[in-house]
Amino acid sequence: MFTGTMLISRALNAGRRNLTAGWSRVMPQTASRCYAATVVPQARRSRGRFALALVATAGASSAVTYQMLSPSDDVFSAAGDHEEEVHRELLTEERDSHEFVKALRKDPSWKEVDPYDYLSGGRLHRNFTAGTLRGKGKFALRPVLFHNKDMTECIAVLHVGDRLCGHDKIVHGGVLATLMDEMIARSTIPSLPYQTGFTVNLNVNYRKPVESDQFIVMRSKLSKLDGRKAFGEAKIESIDGTKLYVEATGIFVSPRQALLALASKFRPS
């Protein structure tokens, strides 16, 4: 900011000198009209140079101010593709070493599935959790997702990063509600007509704050099926099972026949 102020001051002084020199040739009464006509454009050019100098130095001042006020301790802003890849590899190794994940992968009653196999092309990048919230400090890894045989129960293990916070180091409640909505959908929509449904009700109870930069376990199950309506429940726990963070219930409804054609356009072939 100090450098920008000095530049502006110098530009103002230079501009004043140019204007004074220009107008001193215009003011004498002995000057002919021809001489005056020749000098006035020079004065205008001087004013133009002054204006350009002022704009340029103001721009330089803004750049200096921005650099001074920009956060310098945000490590995620400087993270490149290589750093993100290394970060993902470390988290993957940590996740896969958890006894909880190992036990699920060995249990024949659970099947590990791709959480986003229904998203293709640009749909993956437009998806809120798979695209918008993907990246270092957010959802650095896809969740590890397990379904039971009839797809009425679901378990997922997910890492929540430091850039998903409301209160500092505490995961935002809106993010947790979104996760609960998606988990209930995973255990209810497969039982609905055409495997299509939309959220019509979601109730969330926050039991304990969820600290960021940790792995969490999410569970959901279908609790009731009534025609086009599916009722489900879900919860978020610590990966060791000792803490209950969030509980939720939700209702999903399959659209009426008039909407099924539209909804089916977005189902994978």
C-alpha positions as CSV (number, residue, x, y, z in Angstrom):
1,M,0.0,0.0,0.0
2,F,2.9,2.4,0.8
3,T,4.4,1.7,-2.6
4,G,1.1,2.4,-4.3
5,T,0.7,5.7,-2.5
6,M,4.2,6.9,-3.5
7,L,3.4,6.1,-7.2
8,I,0.1,8.0,-7.1
9,S,1.9,11.0,-5.4
10,R,4.6,11.0,-8.1
11,A,2.0,10.8,-10.9
12,L,0.0,13.7,-9.4
13,N,3.1,15.9,-9.3
14,A,4.2,15.0,-12.8
15,G,0.7,15.7,-14.0
16,R,0.6,19.1,-12.4
17,R,4.0,20.0,-14.0
18,N,2.7,19.0,-17.5
19,L,-0.5,20.9,-17.1
20,T,1.4,24.1,-15.9
21,A,3.8,23.8,-18.8
22,G,1.0,23.4,-21.3
23,W,-1.3,26.2,-20.1
24,S,1.6,28.7,-19.7
25,R,1.9,28.6,-23.5
26,V,-1.8,29.2,-24.0
27,M,-2.4,32.1,-21.6
28,P,-0.2,35.0,-22.9
29,Q,-2.4,37.6,-24.6
30,T,0.2,38.2,-27.4
31,A,-0.2,34.6,-28.7
32,S,-1.9,34.4,-32.0
33,R,-5.0,32.3,-32.7
34,C,-2.8,30.0,-34.8
35,Y,-0.3,29.5,-32.0
36,A,-3.1,28.9,-29.4
37,A,-4.7,26.3,-31.7
38,T,-1.4,24.5,-31.9
39,V,-0.8,24.5,-28.1
40,V,-4.2,23.5,-26.8
41,P,-4.0,19.9,-28.2
42,Q,-0.6,19.6,-26.4
43,A,-2.3,20.5,-23.2
44,R,-5.0,18.0,-23.8
45,R,-2.4,15.4,-24.5
46,S,-0.7,16.3,-21.2
47,R,-4.0,15.8,-19.4
48,G,-4.4,12.5,-21.2
49,R,-1.0,11.4,-20.0
50,F,-1.8,12.5,-16.5
51,A,-5.0,10.5,-16.5
52,L,-3.3,7.4,-17.9
53,A,-0.5,7.7,-15.3
54,L,-3.1,8.0,-12.5
55,V,-5.1,4.9,-13.7
56,A,-1.9,2.9,-14.0
57,T,-0.6,3.8,-10.6
58,A,-4.0,3.2,-9.0
59,G,-4.0,-0.2,-10.6
60,A,-0.5,-0.9,-9.2
61,S,-1.7,0.3,-5.8
62,S,-4.7,-2.1,-6.0
63,A,-2.4,-5.0,-6.9
64,V,-0.1,-4.2,-4.0
65,T,-3.1,-3.9,-1.6
66,Y,-4.5,-7.2,-2.8
67,Q,-1.2,-9.0,-2.3
68,M,-0.9,-7.6,1.2
69,L,-4.5,-8.5,2.2
70,S,-4.7,-11.9,0.5
71,P,-4.4,-14.9,2.9
72,S,-1.0,-16.5,2.8
73,D,-1.6,-19.4,5.2
74,D,-4.2,-21.2,3.0
75,V,-2.3,-24.3,2.0
76,F,-5.1,-25.6,-0.1
77,S,-5.1,-22.7,-2.4
78,A,-1.6,-23.5,-3.5
79,A,-2.1,-27.3,-3.7
80,G,-1.4,-28.6,-7.2
81,D,-2.6,-31.8,-8.9
82,H,0.5,-33.7,-7.6
83,E,-0.1,-32.6,-4.0
84,E,-3.7,-33.7,-4.2
85,E,-2.7,-37.1,-5.6
86,V,-0.3,-37.6,-2.7
87,H,-2.9,-36.5,-0.2
88,R,-5.4,-38.9,-1.7
89,E,-2.9,-41.8,-1.5
90,L,-2.2,-41.1,2.1
91,L,-5.9,-41.0,3.0
92,T,-6.6,-44.1,1.0
93,E,-3.9,-46.0,2.9
94,E,-5.2,-44.7,6.2
95,R,-8.8,-45.7,5.4
96,D,-8.0,-49.1,4.1
97,S,-5.9,-49.9,7.2
98,H,-9.0,-49.4,9.5
99,E,-10.2,-52.7,11.0
100,F,-13.8,-51.6,10.4
101,V,-13.2,-51.3,6.6
102,K,-11.3,-54.6,6.6
103,A,-14.1,-56.4,8.3
104,L,-16.8,-55.1,5.9
105,R,-14.8,-56.2,2.9
106,K,-14.5,-59.7,4.4
107,D,-18.2,-60.0,5.4
108,P,-20.2,-61.8,2.6
109,S,-23.4,-60.1,3.7
110,W,-22.1,-56.8,2.4
111,K,-21.1,-55.9,-1.1
112,E,-18.8,-53.0,-1.9
113,V,-20.2,-50.8,-4.8
114,D,-19.2,-47.7,-6.7
115,P,-21.0,-44.8,-5.0
116,Y,-21.3,-42.8,-8.2
117,D,-21.8,-45.5,-10.9
118,Y,-25.1,-43.9,-11.9
119,L,-23.4,-40.6,-12.8
120,S,-21.8,-40.4,-16.2
121,G,-20.1,-37.6,-18.2
122,G,-20.8,-34.1,-17.1
123,R,-23.3,-35.3,-14.5
124,L,-20.5,-36.4,-12.2
125,H,-18.9,-32.9,-12.2
126,R,-22.3,-31.2,-11.7
127,N,-23.2,-33.4,-8.7
128,F,-22.9,-31.5,-5.4
129,T,-21.0,-34.1,-3.4
130,A,-19.2,-36.0,-6.2
131,G,-18.2,-32.8,-8.1
132,T,-18.6,-29.5,-6.3
133,L,-17.4,-30.7,-2.9
134,R,-14.7,-32.9,-4.3
135,G,-11.0,-32.1,-3.5
136,K,-8.4,-31.7,-0.9
137,G,-9.7,-30.3,2.3
138,K,-13.3,-31.3,1.3
139,F,-14.2,-34.8,0.1
140,A,-10.7,-35.8,-1.0
141,L,-11.9,-39.5,-1.5
142,R,-15.0,-41.1,-2.7
143,P,-16.9,-42.8,0.1
144,V,-16.3,-46.5,0.5
145,L,-19.9,-47.8,0.1
146,F,-21.4,-51.1,1.0
147,H,-25.0,-52.4,0.4
148,N,-26.7,-55.5,1.8
149,K,-28.2,-58.0,-0.7
150,D,-31.6,-56.4,-1.2
151,M,-30.2,-52.8,-1.0
152,T,-32.3,-51.8,1.9
153,E,-29.3,-51.1,4.2
154,C,-26.1,-49.1,3.4
155,I,-22.8,-48.3,5.2
156,A,-20.3,-45.7,4.0
157,V,-16.9,-44.6,5.2
158,L,-16.0,-41.0,4.3
159,H,-13.3,-38.5,5.1
160,V,-14.4,-35.0,5.9
161,G,-11.8,-32.3,5.4
162,D,-11.1,-28.9,6.9
163,R,-12.8,-26.8,4.2
164,L,-16.3,-28.2,5.1
165,C,-16.6,-26.2,8.4
166,G,-19.1,-23.8,9.8
167,H,-17.5,-23.2,13.2
168,D,-13.8,-23.6,12.9
169,K,-12.7,-27.3,12.8
170,I,-16.4,-28.4,13.1
171,V,-18.1,-29.8,10.0
172,H,-21.0,-27.6,8.8
173,G,-24.4,-28.9,9.7
174,G,-25.7,-28.3,6.2
175,V,-23.0,-30.7,4.9
176,L,-24.0,-33.3,7.4
177,A,-27.7,-32.9,6.4
178,T,-26.7,-33.4,2.8
179,L,-24.9,-36.6,3.6
180,M,-27.9,-37.9,5.6
181,D,-30.2,-37.1,2.6
182,E,-28.0,-39.0,0.2
183,M,-27.5,-42.0,2.6
184,I,-31.3,-42.4,3.1
185,A,-31.8,-42.2,-0.7
186,R,-29.3,-45.0,-1.1
187,S,-31.3,-47.4,1.1
188,T,-34.8,-46.3,0.0
189,I,-34.8,-45.4,-3.8
190,P,-33.8,-48.9,-4.9
191,S,-37.1,-50.2,-3.5
192,L,-39.3,-47.5,-5.2
193,P,-41.0,-47.9,-8.6
194,Y,-38.5,-47.4,-11.5
195,Q,-35.8,-46.9,-8.8
196,T,-36.6,-43.2,-8.9
197,G,-37.5,-40.9,-5.9
198,F,-37.2,-37.4,-4.6
199,T,-36.9,-36.1,-1.0
200,V,-40.1,-34.8,0.5
201,N,-39.1,-34.8,4.1
202,L,-35.8,-34.8,6.0
203,N,-35.4,-34.5,9.8
204,V,-32.0,-34.2,11.3
205,N,-30.9,-34.3,14.9
206,Y,-27.3,-33.2,15.8
207,R,-26.1,-35.1,18.8
208,K,-22.4,-34.1,18.9
209,P,-20.2,-31.8,16.9
210,V,-18.3,-33.6,14.1
211,E,-14.7,-32.6,14.1
212,S,-13.2,-32.1,10.6
213,D,-10.2,-34.0,9.1
214,Q,-11.4,-37.4,10.2
215,F,-13.1,-40.5,8.8
216,I,-16.7,-41.0,9.7
217,V,-19.1,-43.9,9.3
218,M,-22.6,-43.4,7.9
219,R,-25.4,-46.0,8.1
220,S,-28.9,-46.0,6.6
221,K,-31.7,-48.4,6.2
222,L,-35.2,-48.7,4.8
223,S,-37.7,-48.6,7.6
224,K,-41.0,-48.7,5.7
225,L,-42.3,-49.0,2.2
226,D,-45.8,-47.7,1.3
227,G,-46.5,-47.7,-2.5
228,R,-44.7,-44.7,-3.9
229,K,-43.4,-43.7,-0.5
230,A,-40.3,-45.0,1.2
231,F,-39.3,-44.2,4.7
232,G,-35.7,-44.4,5.9
233,E,-33.4,-43.5,8.7
234,A,-29.7,-42.8,8.9
235,K,-26.9,-41.9,11.4
236,I,-23.3,-40.7,11.5
237,E,-20.8,-42.3,13.9
238,S,-17.1,-42.2,14.6
239,I,-15.2,-44.9,12.9
240,D,-14.5,-46.7,16.1
241,G,-18.3,-46.7,17.0
242,T,-17.9,-44.9,20.3
243,K,-19.6,-41.6,19.3
244,L,-23.0,-40.9,17.7
245,Y,-22.9,-37.6,15.9
246,V,-26.1,-37.3,13.9
247,E,-29.4,-39.1,13.5
248,A,-31.9,-38.5,10.7
249,T,-35.2,-39.7,9.2
250,G,-36.5,-39.1,5.7
251,I,-39.3,-39.8,3.2
252,F,-38.7,-40.3,-0.5
253,V,-41.5,-40.4,-3.0
254,S,-41.5,-41.9,-6.5
255,P,-43.1,-39.4,-9.0
256,R,-46.5,-40.1,-10.5
257,Q,-46.9,-41.7,-13.9
258,A,-46.8,-38.3,-15.6
259,L,-43.3,-37.6,-14.3
260,L,-41.8,-41.0,-14.7
261,A,-40.9,-40.4,-18.4
262,L,-39.0,-37.3,-17.4
263,A,-37.3,-38.9,-14.4
264,S,-36.3,-42.0,-16.4
265,K,-34.3,-39.8,-18.8
266,F,-31.8,-39.3,-16.0
267,R,-31.5,-42.9,-15.1
268,P,-28.4,-44.8,-16.4
269,S,-29.0,-47.1,-19.4
